[in-house]
Amino acid sequence: MSKTNSLVFKALYIIAWLIFVGLSIEAGGLVVNFFFHLYRPDFVVNLYQKLDLREMLTQSRASFFGIYSLILSIALLKSFLFYIVIRLMHTMNLSKPFDLFCFSQILRISYFTLSVGF
């Protein structure tokens, strides 16, 4: 493996970590928003992303929980997807990139990507 390939792979590894951290912060912010919707709904306008579903909560709790669980599941799936990418990049051997571990991780990545898309 040449020095250029190694440098590019390390740069991609760092970028994957940055994306993972950003998605984890997004998922954590949505969880905090969810609990503030339930216990301090007047404070929601000051929070992260200003996802204000107070009106939906007062009209129908079931639809609020359904929509918010969908939003949270998508955020958590995206975060877990990049966790799998980081694990793959950390343990992948570039001289033999298509071993059984890489195959299983790529398969998991495809399943998570498909589920986020749906």
N, C-alpha and C positions, 0 to 999 in steps of 0.2 A: 504494500500500500504506500503510495507516495505521500509526501508531506502536504501537498495541496488537498488531497482527499481527506487526510486526517484533520486538517484545519477546517474544511467545510463541514465535516461530520461533527466536530466539536461546536462549531457555530450553530448548526441545526439543533444540537443537544441543548445548548443554552437558550435558544429561541423556544424550544419545546417546554423548558422549565418556566420561562417567562409567561407563556400562554397558560400553562397549568396553574401557576400562581394567580394570574388574573381571573381565570375561570373559577378557581376556588374562592376568591374574594367575592366574586359575583354571586356564587351559590350561598355563601355565608351571609351576604347582605340581604338576599331574598328570604333566608330563614329568619333573620332578625326582623325584616319587614312583616313577615307572617305573624310573629308573636306580638309585634306592636299593633297589628290590625286587630288582634283579639283582645288585648288588654289595655292599650292606650291609643285608640283610633284617631284621636285628635292630633297626635304627634307624628302621624305617618307622612304628612306633607314635608316634614323636615328631614326625612330619611333618604337613604341610598336609592337612587333611580326613581324616586317619587312614584312608585307603583301604588296608586291610590284606588283600592277596590272597596272603600267603605260603603258606598251606595249598594254594591252588590251584596255585601255582608248583611246590610239591613233588610234587603229585599228577600234574599234566599241564601241561607247558610249552606245548603247543599251545593248550590252552584258555585258559591265562593270557594268551598273546600275542593270542589272538583277542578275548577280553573287553576287555583293556586297549587294544587298537587301536581297538575300537569306542568305548570311553569317550573316548580321545584324539581320535578323529575328530569326535565330537559336540562336544567342547569347542572344537576348532579351527574347526569349521563355524560355531558360534555366534559366535565371535570375528570371523571373517571376514565374517559376515552384518552385524554392526554396523559393520565397517569400510566396507562398501558403503553402508550407511545414512549414515554420516558423509560419504563422498564425494558422495553424492547431495545431502545437505543443504548441503554446502559450495558446490557448483557450480549448484544449482538457482536459477533466476530465478523469483521469485514472481509476476512479471507475466505470464510465459509458462510455467506449470508443466508443461505436457505436450508438451515437445519430444522429439526423437528420443533424446537422451542420457537424459532422465528415464525414457522408456519402456524403454530397455534396462536401466537400473539397477533399475527396479521389477520387470522380468522376472527379472533375476538374483536379486533379493531373494526373489521367490516360489519360485524353484527351490531356493535355499538353505534357506528355511523348510520347504519340503516334504521336503527331504533330512534336516533335523534332526528333523522329525516322524517320519519312518520309522525 
